[in-house]
Amino acid sequence: MITKEKQHKWLILFVITITALSSCNKDEFESNRDTITSFATIYAVKEKSYSLVADNQSATMYITKTSVPETELIHQRRVIATYTLLKDVTPKNLMDHSFWNVRLDQIMDVTCKQPVLKSQIENPDNLGTDVLYLKNIQFTGQYFNIEYEHAGDSPDINLWFDDTNHPTSNTWVTSLCINTPATEPKIKGYVSFDIANLYRETRESLYSPNQDTYEPFKLVLRYYESVDKQKELHFEIRYNECGFSLIPENE
């Protein structure tokens, strides 16, 4: 999560949960170690050229081959993508980000939403207080990605953000809200919340011209893990030249 080492750790755990599809052929690397799964965005240019940008923005990956129908390669579609680096057209030096080429093996839809601000709805309970099972949380610099399970069909899930306590407070208060009553069996889902703009706006409100850096502050994430029982996760927010990162409290 957050630092490069933590992001790598979460990515490994996440990849384990998704089965890589086809084996490599003579045009590709001979090892499945070069098949990667990550949260990503698809970009299409006049429906002729397709590329994939992973959330960590390590490189733009040009979709040279695909097992996914082109009709599903929709511009700015948020997905969990499984892709394989192509041997003959990808540089040996993977730090050269100018021309990575991949075969797109599989995509899964990810719901992408903006947080709901307190100034827009005063009571987060109006967004739902039903039970949510969090399986994995990953912050990638732009998106707050959540893998969850919920015992119900097509839940409406929102991230409620208290935007009224700044700049007097240096703590973000957020709640995951879901409005679908639980039934059986559990289903797995993925959702991304774009919180980069919230970060930029809040960062400006906390900036002190007498300091060279911005003060770190905290994020509190609340959700119901059982009926009438709310759980809190605490993160420290740290700044760097690229933006900010989330560190679980006490780590």
ABEGO torsion letter per residue (X at the ends): XGBAAAAAAAAAAAAAABBBBBBBBAABBABAAABBBBBBBBBBBGGABBBBBBAAGABBBBBABBABBAAABBBGBBBBBBBBBBAAABBABAABAABBBBBBABBBBBBBBBBBBAAABABAAAAEABBBBBABBBBAGABBBBBBBBBEBGBBBBBBBBAAAOAABABBBBBBBBABBBBOBBBBBBBBBBAAAAAAAAAAAABBAABABBBBBBBBBBBBABBGBBBBBBBBBBBBAAEBBBBBBGX
